[in-house]
Amino acid sequence: MLLKDLKGKKIGICVSGGLDSKTVTKRLMEEGLDVLCFSADLGQPDEKDINDIVTKMEPCGAPTYIVDVKDDMAEICFETIKASATYDGGYWNTTGIARAVTVRGIIREMQKHGVDVLCHGATGRGNDQMRFERYTRALAPEMGVYAPWRDPELLEQFPGRTEMAEYLAQFDIPAVIGMKKKYSTDANLAGLSHEAEDLEELETSCLIVEPTMGVWPADAPDKIEDITLTFQHGYCTSINGEKLSPLQAMEKANEIAGRNGIWMKNALENRIIGTKSRGVYEAPGMELLHAGLENILQATLDRNSFKLYKQMGELISNLVYDGRYYDKTVQAARAAIDTLTESAEGEVKLGLYKGNIFFQSMTDIYASLYNEADSSMEASDGLNPASSQGYADIISVETAALAKAGQFDDC
């Protein structure tokens, strides 16, 4: 859609309270359009008060609605951890999962207000434009989508931040450009993604990023912190003996892991549109809770089940990155993950130290496949070592035939 296509329609703009949001909102209002603003409360750790967005948008003249989706965000964090669904470079795709929650929550609110067109401020070079488009069409096919930063008219009028600030100044709307940032940040309960600006240069160290949810390992306490995680059906239900909701567990895990310098990840990822992007990611709580679950899964999943589990997690990760969380394929893969993690129950004790997570102990793993007697190198009542001879003979038949046929000559 272009600006001229919006006449006579009610527009719902996804806003953050920043320069772009103010510019687009005021520009559409000056066009005489019926405009409403919406923002999602995702438990952003870099927002002291989410209602500040309302205050920032007030001078533009359009009402702003805050949609609370923190519980939904916590649920998708748990689903992502449960599936070990990391993306390129093994990083937690915090922004990708947040878009699925954001668009669903905002669309529901927009529908209550009779919105005809969702307007998003994603650029024409990134992933989010595709995610906003696809989720809107999946969840509200009757709703149009307008991307101002793909509209030639707005791109010509506002080639940069200076032009945006000058435009807003005509209406006495505050617009601070400030100094050029070292990087941009997108935040939610799951973590923060830092990218663009100086981080686009591969010669730039990831250490320019100032952690928001914790510290770099060098600045973490010089003392091991023990933590006990309890899991049921693949979900963390308590931390250090305290029963918690998913939202509470994520907040607690973020706090504990963050102060111990857990998980700052540099990744060079493959974007939806075919380009590569460099980012530095924080996701301390995700990494901590997954570390506990991974230990239990190693005890409860057999070889083939674990292989299938990894395949389903990778499938989910790739599709969610592409904005396909609500597709049948993802739902089917999640059903498989539910089956594979059904027996993932028990208690795990971990140690945290300067960015490291290490195993301390596991107890009450009722579905564990691990048998000390079978694995022991010492004399035990477990597997009889002599019984392995027959199996060794059987699996060697093919090898002997290959050798006899001369197929190992080049080794």
Stockholm file with secondary structure:
# STOCKHOLM 1.0

chainA/1-411         MLLKDLKGKKIGICVSGGLDSKTVTKRLMEEGLDVLCFSADLGQPDEKDINDIVTKMEPCGAPTYIVDVKDDMAEICFETIKASATYDGGYWNTTGIARAVTVRGIIREMQKHGVDVLCHGATGRGNDQMRFERYTRALAPEMGVYAPWRDPELLEQFPGRTEMAEYLAQFDIPAVIGMKKKYSTDANLAGLSHEAEDLEELETSCLIVEPTMGVWPADAPDKIEDITLTFQHGYCTSINGEKLSPLQAMEKANEIAGRNGIWMKNALENRIIGTKSRGVYEAPGMELLHAGLENILQATLDRNSFKLYKQMGELISNLVYDGRYYDKTVQAARAAIDTLTESAEGEVKLGLYKGNIFFQSMTDIYASLYNEADSSMEASDGLNPASSQGYADIISVETAALAKAGQFDDC
#=GR chainA/1-411 SS CCGGGGTTCEEEEECCSSHHHHHHHHHHHHTTCEEEEEEEECCCTTCSCTTHHHHHHGGGCSCEEEEECHHHHHHHHHHHHHTTCCBGGGBCCHHHHHHHHHHHHHHHHHHHTTCCEEECCCCTTSSHHHHHHHHHHHHCTTSEEECGGGCHHHHHHCSSHHHHHHHHHTTTCCCCCCSCCSCEEEEETTEEEEESGGGGSTTSCGGGSCCSSSCCGGGSCSSCEEEEEEEETTEEEEETTEECCHHHHHHHHHHHHHHTTCCEEEEEEECTTSCEEEEEEECHHHHHHHHHHHHHHHHHCCHHHHHHHHHHHHHHHHHHHTTCTTSHHHHHHHHHHHHHTTTCCEEEEEEEETTEEEEEEEECCTTCCCCHHHHCSSSCSSSCGGGHHHHHHHHHHHHHHHHHTTTTTTC
#=GC SS_cons         CCGGGGTTCEEEEECCSSHHHHHHHHHHHHTTCEEEEEEEECCCTTCSCTTHHHHHHGGGCSCEEEEECHHHHHHHHHHHHHTTCCBGGGBCCHHHHHHHHHHHHHHHHHHHTTCCEEECCCCTTSSHHHHHHHHHHHHCTTSEEECGGGCHHHHHHCSSHHHHHHHHHTTTCCCCCCSCCSCEEEEETTEEEEESGGGGSTTSCGGGSCCSSSCCGGGSCSSCEEEEEEEETTEEEEETTEECCHHHHHHHHHHHHHHTTCCEEEEEEECTTSCEEEEEEECHHHHHHHHHHHHHHHHHCCHHHHHHHHHHHHHHHHHHHTTCTTSHHHHHHHHHHHHHTTTCCEEEEEEEETTEEEEEEEECCTTCCCCHHHHCSSSCSSSCGGGHHHHHHHHHHHHHHHHHTTTTTTC
//
